[in-house]
Amino acid sequence: MDFPTPGPWFVFAEESAGNVLATGPDGQLHRFSAAGDQDPTFASPGLVGSILPLPGGKWLLDGTRRILADGRDDPTWLPPDLESPANLTELVATPDGGFLAVGDFHRFDGAATSHLAKLTAAGRPFPGFVPDPRLGRISAIAVAPDNAVTLALTAAVTLADGRSSKLVRLRPGGALDETLFPPLPTPPGTTLQSPGSIPVAMACQADGGILILRQEYGGEVNRWTVARRLPDLTSDPSFNAIADFG
């Protein structure tokens, strides 16, 4: 498994008790209490690119390692069998107790998949989840309370009737929900030459709406914008302004 080398950014995660794991400038993990005190007994297991807190004080690292509260590998964890090399870019917990792994891989546990796999809490393939084979590279992901998955893709998916979109919704089993298939246009008001738009992060709100953070680029100008989609993935008319972080 080949993971991105940590750079000048950091990743962190907080568990329900308030304890935090965070990477330092060297990519090593550090553990802090809810009061902000660093745990001197915690031993970093090495370079880490993503962290997910689990019940019982355990942590899932990069989708392939599960550690105990003191940093030791969990002996009960069975590492998932993703093809090697595989670049795992994001790891997201789902309400049903699973984990979605996003990255540049095409096989998981011997079965074909397309940049997306779902794991159980034990690291095995999640029963009944088969991602749509038309999916390409994924730039952002959001999971709703009902386990529906919204994806922003780097290349549009096209249906038999000719519709195409880079914003798609998956049913809980991984099939494409073809009743929700809106376009993902360049936001109104964009005046950049040869503009482009890359969704880089998404979040599902309590009402099922989706917030989308995008990088707009063109010419020599770049900016960040925030837009909102309703639960059916259509644009939210009440979201009056596109936040522009120029």
C-alpha positions in Angstrom: 0.0 0.0 0.0 1.4 3.4 -1.0 0.1 6.4 0.8 0.9 10.1 0.2 3.8 11.3 2.1 2.6 13.9 4.7 3.7 17.4 3.8 3.2 20.8 5.4 -0.5 20.0 6.1 -1.7 18.0 9.1 -4.6 15.6 9.8 -6.5 15.1 13.1 -9.5 13.4 14.5 -11.4 13.7 17.8 -13.1 10.8 19.6 -16.3 11.1 21.6 -14.4 11.4 24.9 -12.5 14.4 23.5 -9.1 12.9 23.0 -7.4 13.9 19.8 -4.9 12.3 17.4 -3.0 14.7 15.2 0.1 14.6 13.0 3.0 16.9 13.5 5.2 18.6 10.9 7.1 15.3 10.4 3.9 13.3 9.8 4.2 11.5 13.1 1.1 11.0 15.3 0.6 12.7 18.6 -2.1 12.1 21.1 -3.8 14.9 23.2 -6.3 14.8 26.0 -9.5 16.7 25.9 -7.7 19.4 28.0 -5.0 19.7 25.4 -2.2 17.9 27.2 0.0 15.7 25.0 0.2 12.1 26.0 3.9 11.3 26.5 3.2 7.5 26.6 1.8 7.5 23.1 4.1 6.0 20.5 3.5 7.0 16.8 3.1 4.0 14.5 4.7 5.9 11.7 3.6 8.3 8.9 -0.1 8.8 8.7 -2.3 10.4 6.1 -5.8 9.9 7.5 -7.3 9.2 11.0 -10.7 8.0 12.0 -11.8 7.5 15.7 -13.5 4.2 16.5 -15.5 3.0 19.5 -13.5 1.8 22.5 -10.7 4.3 22.2 -9.3 2.7 19.0 -8.3 4.5 15.8 -8.3 3.5 12.1 -5.2 4.9 10.2 -5.2 5.2 6.4 -7.9 2.6 6.1 -5.4 -0.3 6.7 -4.3 -0.1 10.3 -6.2 -0.1 13.5 -4.4 1.0 16.7 -5.1 1.0 20.4 -5.2 4.1 22.5 -1.5 3.8 23.3 -0.5 3.6 19.6 0.1 -0.2 19.5 -1.3 -2.2 16.6 -4.7 -3.8 17.4 -4.0 -7.6 17.3 -7.6 -8.3 16.5 -7.6 -6.2 13.2 -7.4 -8.0 9.9 -5.9 -5.5 7.3 -8.1 -5.1 4.2 -6.7 -6.5 1.0 -6.5 -3.5 -1.4 -4.4 -3.9 -4.5 -0.9 -2.6 -4.2 0.2 0.0 -4.9 -3.0 1.9 -4.0 -3.2 5.6 -3.2 -5.9 6.0 -0.5 -7.0 9.6 -0.5 -10.0 9.6 1.9 -11.6 7.5 4.6 -15.2 8.2 5.7 -17.3 6.4 8.4 -20.9 5.4 7.6 -23.8 5.4 10.0 -24.2 1.6 9.6 -20.8 0.9 11.1 -18.8 0.7 7.9 -16.0 2.7 6.3 -15.7 4.0 2.8 -12.2 4.1 1.3 -11.6 6.4 -1.6 -8.5 6.4 -3.8 -6.8 5.2 -7.0 -7.3 1.4 -6.8 -9.3 -1.0 -8.9 -9.4 -4.2 -6.8 -10.4 -4.8 -3.2 -10.1 -8.2 -1.6 -9.7 -9.8 -5.0 -12.9 -8.2 -6.5 -13.0 -5.5 -9.1 -14.0 -2.0 -7.9 -13.7 1.5 -9.1 -11.9 4.0 -6.8 -14.3 3.1 -4.0 -14.6 0.3 -1.4 -16.6 -0.2 1.7 -15.1 -2.0 4.7 -16.7 -3.5 7.8 -15.4 -2.6 11.3 -13.1 -5.7 11.0 -11.6 -4.6 7.7 -13.5 -7.0 5.5 -15.7 -6.2 2.4 -19.0 -4.7 3.6 -21.8 -7.3 2.7 -23.9 -6.2 -0.3 -22.0 -3.1 -1.2 -20.9 -3.1 -4.9 -19.9 0.4 -6.3 -21.2 1.3 -9.7 -18.5 0.2 -12.3 -19.0 3.5 -14.2 -17.4 5.5 -11.4 -14.1 7.2 -12.0 -11.8 9.2 -9.8 -13.5 10.8 -6.8 -12.6 14.3 -5.8 -15.1 14.6 -2.8 -17.5 12.5 -0.9 -20.4 13.0 1.6 -22.4 10.4 3.5 -26.0 11.0 4.6 -27.6 9.6 7.8 -29.5 7.0 5.7 -26.1 5.8 4.3 -26.7 7.4 0.9 -23.4 8.5 -0.6 -22.9 11.6 -2.7 -19.8 11.7 -4.9 -18.1 14.5 -6.9 -16.2 12.9 -9.8 -13.3 14.3 -11.9 -15.0 13.0 -15.0 -18.7 13.0 -15.8 -20.7 9.8 -15.8 -23.1 9.4 -18.8 -26.4 7.5 -18.8 -28.1 5.8 -21.7 -30.5 8.7 -22.2 -27.5 11.1 -22.7 -27.6 12.9 -19.3 -24.2 13.4 -17.7 -22.9 14.8 -14.4 -19.9 14.9 -12.2 -22.2 14.9 -9.1 -23.8 11.6 -8.4 -25.7 9.8 -5.6 -25.2 6.2 -4.7 -27.8 4.0 -3.1 -26.7 2.2 0.1 -25.7 -0.8 -1.9 -23.4 1.2 -4.2 -25.7 1.4 -7.3 -26.0 4.7 -9.0 -29.3 6.5 -8.2 -30.3 7.5 -11.7 -33.3 9.5 -10.5 -30.9 12.1 -9.1 -28.5 13.2 -11.8 -28.0 17.0 -11.9 -25.3 18.8 -13.8 -22.5 20.4 -11.9 -22.0 23.7 -13.7 -19.6 26.5 -13.2 -21.2 28.8 -10.6 -23.0 31.9 -12.0 -20.9 35.0 -11.8 -17.7 33.3 -12.7 -15.8 35.6 -15.1 -12.5 33.7 -15.2 -11.0 33.0 -18.6 -11.4 29.3 -19.5 -12.9 28.6 -16.1 -12.9 25.2 -14.4 -14.3 23.8 -11.2 -12.9 21.1 -8.9 -15.0 20.1 -5.9 -12.5 19.4 -3.2 -14.8 18.7 -0.2 -18.4 18.1 0.6 -20.5 17.8 3.8 -24.0 16.5 4.4 -26.2 18.7 6.5 -28.9 17.6 9.0 -31.7 18.2 6.4 -29.9 16.1 3.8 -28.5 19.1 1.9 -25.0 19.0 0.6 -22.4 21.8 1.0 -19.7 21.8 -1.7 -16.4 23.5 -1.5 -14.9 24.1 -4.9 -11.7 25.5 -6.4 -12.5 27.7 -9.3 -9.6 28.4 -11.7 -8.9 30.0 -15.0 -6.2 32.3 -16.4 -4.0 33.5 -13.6 -6.8 33.7 -11.0 -7.9 31.1 -8.5 -10.6 31.3 -5.9 -12.6 29.1 -3.5 -16.3 29.0 -3.5 -19.1 27.3 -1.4 -22.4 26.2 -2.9 -25.3 24.2 -1.5 -27.4 21.5 -3.1 -30.8 20.3 -1.8 -31.3 16.6 -0.8 -32.3 15.9 -4.4 -29.0 17.4 -5.5 -30.6 20.4 -7.3 -29.3 23.9 -6.5 -30.6 25.5 -3.4 -32.3 28.8 -4.4 -32.2 30.1 -0.8 -28.4 29.9 -0.8 -28.2 33.4 -2.2 -24.5 34.1 -2.4 -21.6 32.0 -3.4 -19.0 32.5 -0.7 -15.8 33.7 -2.5 -12.5 33.2 -0.7 -10.4 35.0 -3.3 
